[in-house]
C-alpha cells in the first residue's frame, strides 16, 4: 500500500495564493512519480502539471503555478498564485507505482480549494 496525504487547501480571495503539499509513503513499493490533479463538480479529474514539464496543464493555471518535487522524500508541492474564481475544486495528489506506461495510481483524500470574495 501507498499512503498519500495532502494538505493546504482552503478559502482564498481572488488574486490570492495557496500552497498545497503532498507526501507519500510506502514500506512495500517504490514510488515512480507524483502529480497533482484537480476536479471541479461535474467534471473529470485533470492533471495540473505533468512531471518534468510545464506544458499540457490546466489552462486556468498556466503561468500561475510552481510545482516542486523532492523525489528522495516523495513529496510534491503546488504553489498557486493569482487564483481566479472558479468555484469549489478538489485537488488530489497522486503517487504512482510501476513502470511506464503501466502505472498504478494511489490517491490522497483530496483537499478543497475555493476561490471566492
ChimeraX attribute file (.defattr): number of C-alpha atoms within 10 A of each C-alpha:
attribute: neighborCount
match mode: 1-to-1
recipient: residues
	/A:1	9
	/A:2	19
	/A:3	15
	/A:4	22
	/A:5	19
	/A:6	23
	/A:7	19
	/A:8	15
	/A:9	18
	/A:10	15
	/A:11	15
	/A:12	17
	/A:13	14
	/A:14	16
	/A:15	14
	/A:16	14
	/A:17	17
	/A:18	19
	/A:19	16
	/A:20	21
	/A:21	20
	/A:22	23
	/A:23	20
	/A:24	22
	/A:25	17
	/A:26	12
	/A:27	8
	/A:28	8
	/A:29	12
	/A:30	14
	/A:31	22
	/A:32	16
	/A:33	20
	/A:34	26
	/A:35	23
	/A:36	24
	/A:37	20
	/A:38	20
	/A:39	18
	/A:40	16
	/A:41	10
	/A:42	6
	/A:43	9
	/A:44	10
	/A:45	15
	/A:46	15
	/A:47	19
	/A:48	25
	/A:49	21
	/A:50	17
	/A:51	15
	/A:52	8
	/A:53	9
	/A:54	14
	/A:55	12
	/A:56	11
	/A:57	15
	/A:58	14
	/A:59	10
	/A:60	12
	/A:61	16
	/A:62	15
	/A:63	11
	/A:64	13
	/A:65	20
	/A:66	15
	/A:67	21
	/A:68	13
	/A:69	17
	/A:70	11
	/A:71	12
	/A:72	7
	/A:73	10
	/A:74	19
	/A:75	22
	/A:76	23
	/A:77	22
	/A:78	21
	/A:79	14
	/A:80	19
	/A:81	17
	/A:82	15
	/A:83	21
	/A:84	17
	/A:85	14
	/A:86	13
	/A:87	11
	/A:88	16
	/A:89	19
	/A:90	18
	/A:91	26
	/A:92	26
	/A:93	31
	/A:94	27
	/A:95	27
	/A:96	21
	/A:97	18
	/A:98	14
	/A:99	11
	/A:100	8
	/A:101	6
	/A:102	9
	/A:103	14
	/A:104	15
	/A:105	18
	/A:106	18
	/A:107	21
	/A:108	20
	/A:109	16
	/A:110	20
	/A:111	19
	/A:112	18
	/A:113	22
	/A:114	19
	/A:115	20
	/A:116	16
	/A:117	9
